[in-house]
């Protein structure tokens, strides 16, 4: 019941902020190989959407009056992973969207190597055209499937301090990027003390299966949720999770740099939870068993 009420409240916020009554204007529409890509504008806010079937969901938004500001709560939640890895020098981001995460991380860590994997070339073009995303020294986009990239990266001996899984189509995360095999391969790319952060939803039967899948690979992990978002962020590490008491000092250290992005990092340590709030008998998702399209809407 509490989850239903939370979802209802989130829906009301979504309607208030992104309702058609706000007179959204579609300024770009394109059919790519993978989805219909839309860019709409409401006042000073530009939003990227992927439309699959009849659904449309915002993937990235930017406030043109304040381009640094992180419009979506999930982006702030994902960047809270910096509490576990405050100085990443090699970063892998799966899923480009409008480029919010790589742009922010490049500004915060200009000497870091940032590899971005995006399957759809049209998304890269839209991000560059409408969302101020640029490829620069240290920032590279690989236009290929994430499973292919990960396997090849392992073969090359690549490794990363921070891996962000943020690949979405118009429905949800592609099924082959949710399985134990893929999560395990991603873990193998982590350097000692490296952190993996995944953007998921906090609703539906899929929550239980995703949780068990990450537990099968990492053991304990942090759940990060907020009252104003339907996203659940998973933060895992290839070493034991740190004592939460360490986070307050790291948050104070990071706070000044993150303030221009409207990210109050000092608020996040209390949102980190290791509580297993799911059905632990749920079946782990694998390459042979990954009916995400069915489980998502149950």
C-alpha positions as CSV (number, residue, x, y, z in Angstrom):
1,X,0.0,0.0,0.0
2,X,2.8,2.4,0.9
3,X,4.5,1.7,-2.5
4,X,1.2,2.4,-4.3
5,X,0.8,5.7,-2.5
6,X,4.4,6.7,-3.3
7,X,3.8,5.8,-7.0
8,X,0.6,7.8,-7.1
9,X,2.4,10.9,-5.6
10,X,5.2,10.5,-8.1
11,X,2.7,10.3,-10.9
12,X,1.1,13.6,-9.7
13,X,4.4,15.3,-9.7
14,X,5.1,14.0,-13.2
15,X,1.8,15.3,-14.5
16,X,2.4,18.7,-12.9
17,X,5.8,19.1,-14.3
18,X,5.6,17.3,-17.6
19,X,1.9,17.5,-18.5
20,X,0.8,18.3,-22.0
21,X,-1.0,21.3,-20.4
22,X,2.4,22.8,-20.0
23,X,2.3,23.3,-23.8
24,X,5.2,21.1,-24.8
25,X,6.5,21.7,-28.3
26,X,8.2,18.9,-30.2
27,X,11.2,20.4,-31.8
28,X,12.7,17.1,-33.1
29,X,11.3,13.8,-34.1
30,X,13.2,11.0,-35.7
31,X,12.7,7.3,-36.2
32,X,16.0,5.4,-35.6
33,X,16.7,1.7,-35.9
34,X,15.8,1.2,-32.2
35,X,13.1,3.7,-31.3
36,X,11.4,7.0,-32.1
37,X,13.5,9.8,-30.7
38,X,11.7,12.9,-29.6
39,X,13.0,16.2,-28.2
40,X,10.4,18.5,-26.7
41,X,10.6,21.9,-25.1
42,X,8.6,23.3,-22.2
43,X,9.7,26.8,-21.4
44,X,13.5,26.7,-20.9
45,X,13.5,22.9,-20.4
46,X,14.5,20.5,-23.2
47,X,13.7,16.8,-22.8
48,X,14.8,13.7,-24.7
49,X,12.2,10.9,-25.0
50,X,12.3,7.4,-26.5
51,X,9.0,6.2,-27.8
52,X,8.5,2.4,-28.1
53,X,5.0,1.1,-28.7
54,X,2.7,3.7,-27.4
55,X,4.7,4.8,-24.4
56,X,7.0,7.9,-24.1
57,X,9.4,8.5,-21.2
58,X,11.8,11.3,-20.5
59,X,15.4,10.1,-20.7
60,X,17.2,13.3,-20.2
61,X,16.3,16.9,-19.6
62,X,18.3,20.1,-19.5
63,X,17.3,23.6,-18.2
64,X,18.7,26.0,-20.8
65,X,18.7,28.8,-18.2
66,X,20.8,26.7,-15.9
67,X,22.6,24.0,-17.9
68,X,24.5,22.6,-15.0
69,X,21.5,21.9,-12.9
70,X,20.6,18.2,-12.8
71,X,16.8,18.2,-13.6
72,X,16.1,14.6,-12.8
73,X,16.5,13.1,-9.3
74,X,17.9,9.8,-10.7
75,X,21.0,11.6,-12.0
76,X,21.7,13.0,-8.6
77,X,21.1,9.5,-7.1
78,X,23.6,8.0,-9.5
79,X,26.2,10.6,-8.7
80,X,25.8,9.8,-5.0
81,X,28.0,6.8,-5.9
82,X,30.9,9.3,-5.7
83,X,30.7,8.8,-1.9
84,X,32.2,5.4,-2.4
85,X,34.6,6.5,-5.2
86,X,35.3,10.2,-4.8
87,X,38.2,10.3,-7.3
88,X,37.4,8.1,-10.4
89,X,40.0,8.4,-13.1
90,X,38.5,5.8,-15.4
91,X,34.8,5.9,-15.9
92,X,32.5,3.7,-18.1
93,X,28.9,4.8,-18.8
94,X,26.5,2.4,-20.5
95,X,23.8,4.5,-22.2
96,X,24.3,8.1,-23.4
97,X,20.8,9.6,-23.4
98,X,21.2,13.4,-23.5
99,X,24.7,13.1,-22.1
100,X,23.9,14.5,-18.6
101,X,26.1,12.1,-16.7
102,X,29.2,12.2,-18.8
103,X,29.1,16.0,-19.2
104,X,28.8,16.4,-15.5
105,X,31.6,13.9,-14.7
106,X,33.9,15.5,-17.3
107,X,33.4,18.9,-15.7
108,X,34.1,17.4,-12.2
109,X,37.0,15.2,-13.3
110,X,38.6,16.8,-16.4
111,X,41.6,14.5,-16.4
112,X,39.5,11.3,-16.1
113,X,39.0,8.9,-19.1
114,X,35.3,8.6,-19.8
115,X,34.1,5.8,-22.1
116,X,30.5,5.9,-23.1
117,X,28.7,3.0,-24.8
118,X,25.6,3.8,-26.9
119,X,24.0,1.5,-29.4
120,X,22.1,4.1,-31.3
121,X,24.1,6.6,-33.5
122,X,21.0,8.8,-33.7
123,X,21.0,9.3,-29.9
124,X,24.6,10.6,-30.1
125,X,23.7,13.1,-32.8
126,X,20.7,14.4,-30.8
127,X,22.7,14.7,-27.6
128,X,25.3,16.8,-29.5
129,X,22.7,18.9,-31.3
130,X,20.3,19.7,-28.5
131,X,21.9,18.8,-25.2
132,X,25.4,20.4,-25.4
133,X,27.1,17.0,-25.3
134,X,30.5,17.0,-26.9
135,X,33.2,14.4,-27.4
136,X,36.5,15.9,-26.2
137,X,39.9,14.7,-25.0
138,X,39.3,11.9,-22.6
139,X,35.7,11.5,-23.6
140,X,34.9,8.8,-26.2
141,X,31.6,7.3,-27.4
142,X,31.6,3.7,-28.6
143,X,28.6,3.0,-30.9
144,X,27.9,-0.6,-30.2
145,X,26.0,-3.0,-28.0
146,X,27.1,-2.9,-24.3
147,X,27.5,-6.7,-24.1
148,X,29.9,-6.6,-27.1
149,X,31.8,-3.7,-25.7
150,X,32.2,-5.3,-22.3
151,X,33.5,-8.6,-23.7
152,X,36.0,-6.8,-25.9
153,X,37.0,-4.5,-23.0
154,X,37.7,-7.6,-20.9
155,X,39.8,-9.1,-23.7
156,X,41.8,-5.9,-23.9
157,X,42.4,-5.9,-20.2
158,X,40.5,-2.6,-19.6
159,X,39.4,-1.6,-16.1
160,X,37.4,1.2,-14.5
161,X,37.1,2.9,-11.1
162,X,33.4,3.7,-11.8
163,X,30.9,1.9,-14.0
164,X,27.4,3.5,-14.5
165,X,24.7,1.3,-16.1
166,X,22.1,3.7,-17.5
167,X,20.9,2.0,-20.7
168,X,17.1,2.4,-21.4
169,X,14.9,2.1,-24.3
170,X,11.3,3.3,-24.3
171,X,10.2,0.5,-22.0
172,X,13.0,-0.4,-19.6
173,X,16.5,-1.7,-19.5
174,X,17.3,-4.1,-22.4
175,X,16.9,-7.7,-21.2
176,X,20.4,-8.8,-22.0
177,X,21.8,-6.0,-19.8
178,X,20.0,-7.3,-16.7
179,X,21.3,-10.8,-16.5
180,X,23.8,-12.3,-14.0
181,X,26.2,-13.0,-16.8
182,X,26.3,-9.4,-17.8
183,X,26.5,-8.0,-14.3
184,X,29.4,-10.4,-13.6
185,X,31.2,-9.3,-16.7
186,X,30.8,-5.7,-15.7
187,X,32.1,-6.5,-12.2
188,X,35.2,-8.0,-13.8
189,X,35.9,-4.6,-15.4
190,X,36.2,-3.0,-12.0
191,X,39.5,-2.0,-10.5
192,X,40.2,-2.8,-6.8
193,X,37.8,-0.7,-4.9
194,X,35.8,0.1,-8.1
195,X,32.1,0.9,-7.9
196,X,29.2,-0.1,-10.1
197,X,26.0,1.9,-10.1
198,X,22.8,0.9,-11.9
199,X,19.7,2.9,-12.6
200,X,16.6,0.7,-12.1
201,X,13.0,1.2,-11.1
202,X,11.6,0.7,-7.6
203,X,8.2,-0.8,-8.8
204,X,6.9,-4.1,-10.2
205,X,7.8,-7.8,-9.7
206,X,11.0,-7.2,-11.6
207,X,12.4,-5.4,-8.5
208,X,12.7,-8.7,-6.7
209,X,14.5,-10.5,-9.6
210,X,16.9,-7.6,-10.2
211,X,17.7,-7.4,-6.5
212,X,18.5,-11.2,-6.3
213,X,20.6,-10.9,-9.5
214,X,22.8,-8.2,-8.1
215,X,23.0,-10.0,-4.8
216,X,24.1,-13.2,-6.6
217,X,27.1,-11.2,-8.1
218,X,28.0,-8.7,-5.4
219,X,26.5,-10.0,-2.2
220,X,25.6,-6.8,-0.2
221,X,24.8,-3.6,-2.1
222,X,23.3,-0.2,-1.3
223,X,19.8,0.7,-2.4
224,X,19.4,4.5,-2.9
225,X,15.8,5.8,-3.1
226,X,14.1,9.1,-2.6
227,X,10.5,10.0,-2.0
228,X,10.1,12.0,-5.2
229,X,11.4,9.4,-7.7
230,X,10.3,6.0,-8.9
231,X,13.9,5.1,-9.6
232,X,16.0,2.8,-7.4
233,X,19.7,3.1,-7.7
234,X,21.9,0.1,-6.9
235,X,25.5,0.8,-5.8
236,X,27.8,-2.1,-5.5
237,X,31.5,-2.6,-5.0
238,X,34.0,-5.4,-5.8
239,X,35.2,-5.2,-2.2
240,X,33.2,-5.1,1.1
241,X,31.0,-2.0,1.4
242,X,32.5,0.8,3.5
243,X,31.3,1.8,6.9
244,X,28.6,4.4,6.4
245,X,30.3,6.6,9.0
246,X,32.9,7.4,6.4
247,X,30.4,9.1,4.1
248,X,29.8,12.3,6.1
249,X,33.4,13.4,5.7
250,X,33.5,12.5,2.0
251,X,30.2,14.3,1.5
252,X,31.6,17.5,3.0
253,X,34.6,17.3,0.8
254,X,32.5,16.8,-2.4
255,X,29.8,19.3,-1.5
256,X,31.3,22.6,-2.9
257,X,32.0,21.0,-6.3
258,X,28.5,19.5,-6.6
259,X,26.6,22.5,-5.5
260,X,26.3,24.1,-9.0
261,X,24.6,20.9,-10.1
262,X,21.9,21.3,-7.5
263,X,23.2,18.1,-5.9
264,X,23.1,18.2,-2.1
265,X,25.5,15.2,-1.6
266,X,25.3,15.6,2.2
267,X,21.7,14.4,2.1
268,X,22.5,11.1,0.6
269,X,24.3,9.0,3.2
270,X,21.0,8.6,5.1
271,X,19.4,7.3,1.9
272,X,21.8,4.4,1.5
273,X,20.3,1.2,2.7
274,X,21.5,-2.4,2.7
275,X,18.1,-3.7,3.8
276,X,16.8,-6.6,1.7
277,X,13.3,-5.3,1.0
278,X,12.5,-7.8,-1.7
279,X,11.4,-11.4,-2.1
280,X,14.6,-13.4,-1.7
281,X,13.1,-16.4,-3.3
282,X,12.8,-14.6,-6.6
283,X,14.7,-16.3,-9.5
284,X,18.0,-14.7,-10.6
285,X,17.9,-13.3,-14.1
286,X,20.2,-15.1,-16.5
287,X,20.9,-15.2,-20.3
288,X,18.5,-18.3,-20.3
289,X,15.9,-16.7,-18.0
290,X,15.2,-13.0,-18.5
291,X,11.5,-12.4,-19.1
292,X,11.9,-8.7,-18.2
293,X,9.1,-7.6,-20.6
294,X,6.6,-9.8,-18.7
295,X,7.8,-9.2,-15.1
296,X,8.0,-5.4,-15.4
297,X,4.3,-4.8,-15.5
298,X,3.2,-7.4,-12.9
